[in-house]
Amino acid sequence: MSKSTRWSPCATCILGLLLVVSAAHAGEPVASVRVAFDRTGVTAVQTRGYADTTTRRLVTANDPVRVASISKLVTAIGVMRLIEAGKLDLDTDVSTYLGWKLRNPAFPTVPITLRLLMSHRSSLTDAAGYWQTPLDSPLRDLLDNPKAWDARHKPGTWFHYTNLNYPVVAQVMERVTGERFDELMQRLVLKPLGIDGCFSLATCPDATVARVVVQYDAEGKPSADDNHGRRPACPVRPATDGSCDLARYKPGENGALFGPQGGLRISALGLARIGMLLLGDGTLALNGRQLLTPGSVRTMEMPVWQYDGHNGMTYEQDDNPSGSERGMFCHWGLGMQILATRVEGCRDDPFGDGVARVGHSGSAYGLQSGLWLDRTSGTGVAWFLTGMPDSREGGRTAFSAAEERLAH
C-alpha cells in the first residue's frame, strides 16, 4: 500500500487557512480527497485541505460529504436488491407500483419503466424542478406539470440526463416496501457494507454528523452542509408551514425528499466500498457480504444507450446551460455511466487511456466527485473536491482539470 499524504495541524494553522481560502479564489479546491482500491481493499489515500475552514478541521478520507449524483448509482444498487427480492421488475410500467398513471402527456400510451428511468430515457426533464418538494408536498404534483416532460421525444428514444428520474425511482421503492427511502437504503445497502453514511442526516449517528464536510463554492463561501459538526434543525426540506416532523411523512408520497438523486453523505472510503462491491461482482471482500448476484451487477453495467450524434443530449442541460460540458454523457447503463466513448463529439475520458470504465460522476454546490472502476484490471478510484466552479473547467475533456489530475 502506498503512503497516505495529508496536511497536518501545526502552529501556522491561521496561515494555512488563509492559503486555502486564497486557493479557492485562484481556482484551487478547498478540499481534495482521492482513494484508490482494488477488489480486496484500499491501495492508496491522498487528502489535502479543509473539511471546515471556520473550525480549521482538516479533511480526511473518512469524512462524509454530500457526494452529489454518485447517489444515483448507490440508489440503483438498492433497486437491484429489490428486483432480486421479487418486489420490482425493470420493465413493468411503474404506474403499477405508484398507484396512479405516470405518463408523458405528449405520449400518453407509452409506459414508463424503471429501466427507462434509471438510464435517463424516460422523457422526464428537470424543467419543473426536482429538489424543491417540501416535506408535505406529493411528488405527483410536480410530475403533473407539463414542464416536467419532453414533449418532442417519445420515452425510450432520447437520452436526457434528468435528476427527477431518481425521485420517481425512490417513490417506487417506498411504495413496494412501505419504508422511508433513507431508512430503506440503510437496510439495503449502507449497513450491510459497513458504510457510515446516510441519505438523510436524520439516519446518520452523531459521530458521523460531526465529521460531515462543509461544501464551498468557487469563492470559498459555504454552499452546503455548513453545520460545523452539528445536526441541522431539519434534515430535509421543511413542510410548507415551516414544520419538520418526519414522523408524519407517509412513504410513497414524496420520493424527492431524501435526495436519491444527489443527497447521499458518504466518505471517499465509503465510496471505495461501493466500488469494491461492484468489482467483486456483488460481494464485498472486506466482510464477505453478498448484496447482489453477478448477474445484477452485469445488468447495471450493460450498455443500454450510446450516443450516435443525434439520439440524446451529452451534458446536463439544466445545470450547464452554456453546454461547456458537452460530450460528458455518451454511454450509459442502469445507474452507471460508461467512459471513453469512441464517438465524435464525446469527451468522456478523464483518465486519457481509452479504458471503458464504469461508475458515476457528481457535481453540485461547489463539489465535484467521481467513482470509477476498471473492470479488466480490477481497480478503481473515488474522489471528491470542494470549492470548485459550478461548471467543470480547464480540462482537455468535459471533466475539470482538477479531476483529470486525480484520475492520473
Residue, then its C-alpha position, 0 to 999 in steps of 0.5 A: m500500500s502506498k503512503s497516505t499524504r495529508w496536511s497536518p495541524c501545526a502552529t501556522c494553522i491561521l496561515g494555512l487557512l488563509l492559503v486555502v481560502s486564497a486557493a479557492h479564489a485562484g481556482e484551487p479546491v478547498a478540499s481534495v480527497r482521492v482513494a484508490f482500491d482494488r477488489t480486496g481493499v484500499t491501495a492508496v489515500q491522498t487528502r489535502g485541505y479543509a473539511d471546515t475552514t471556520t473550525r480549521r478541521l482538516v479533511t480526511a478520507n473518512d469524512p462524509v460529504r454530500v457526494a452529489s449524483i454518485s447517489k444515483l448509482v448507490t440508489a440503483i444498487g438498492v433497486m437491484r436488491l429489490i428486483e432480486a427480492g421479487k418486489l420490482d421488475l425493470d420493465t413493468d410500467v411503474s404506474t403499477y407500483l405508484g398507484w396512479k398513471l405516470r405518463n408523458p402527456a405528449f405520449p400518453t400510451v407509452p409506459i414508463t419503466l424503471r429501466l427507462l428511468m434509471s438510464h435517463r430515457s424516460s422523457l422526464t426533464d428537470a424543467a419543473g424542478y426536482w429538489q424543491t418538494p417540501l416535506d408535505s408536498p406529493l411528488r405527483d404534483l410536480l410530475d403533473n406539470p407539463k414542464a416536467w416532460d419532453a414533449r418532442h421525444k417519445p420515452g425510450t428514444w432520447f437520452h436526457y440526463t434528468n435528476l427527477n428520474y431518481p425521485v420517481v425511482a425512490q417513490v417506487m421503492e417506498r411504495v413496494t416496501g412501505e419504508r422511508f427511502d433513507e431508512l430503506m437504503q440503510r437496510l439495503v445497502l449502507k449497513p450491510l457494507g459497513i458504510d457510515g453514511c446516510f441519505s438523510l442526516a436524520t439516519c446518520p449517528d452523531a459521530t458521523v454528523a460531526r465529521v460531515v464536510v462543509q461544501y464551498d463554492a468557487e469563492g470559498k463561501p459555504s454552499a452546503d452542509d455548513n453545520h460545523g459538526r452539528r445536526p441541522a434543525c431539519p434534515v430535509r426540506p421543511a413542510t410548507d408551514g415551516s414544520c419538520d416532523l418526519a414522523r408524519y411523512k407517509p412513504g410513497e408520497n414524496g420520493a424527492l425528499f431524501g435526495p436519491q438523486g444527489g443527497l447521499r453523505i458518504s466518505a471517499l472510503g465509503l465510496a471505495r466500498i461501493g466500488m469494491l462491491l461492484l468489482g467483486d461482482g456483488t460481494l464485498a471482500l472486506n466482510g464477505r457480504q453478498l448484496l447482489t448476484p453477478g448477474s445484477v451487477r452485469t445488468m447495471e453495467m450493460p450498455v443500454w444507450q450510446y450516443d450516435g450524434h443525434n439520439g440524446m443530449t451529452y451534458e446536463q442541460d439544466d445545470n450547464p446551460s452554456g453546454s461547456e460540458r458537452g460530450m460528458f454523457c455518451h454511454w450509459g447503463l442502469g445507474m452507471q455511466i460508461l467512459a471513453t466513448r469512441v464517438e465524435g463529439c464525446r469527451d468522456d475520458p478523464f483518465g486519457d487511456g481509452v479504458a471503458r470504465v464504469g461508475h458515476s460522476g457528481s457535481a453540485y454546490g461547489l463539489q465535484s466527485g467521481l467513482w470509477l472502476d476498471r473492470t479488466s484490471g480490477t481497480g478503481v478510484a473515488w474522489f471528491l473536491t470542494g470549492m470548485p466552479d459550478s461548471r467543470e473547467g480547464g480540462r482537455t475533456a468535459f471533466s475539470a482539470a482538477e479531476e483529470r489530475l486525480a484520475h492520473 
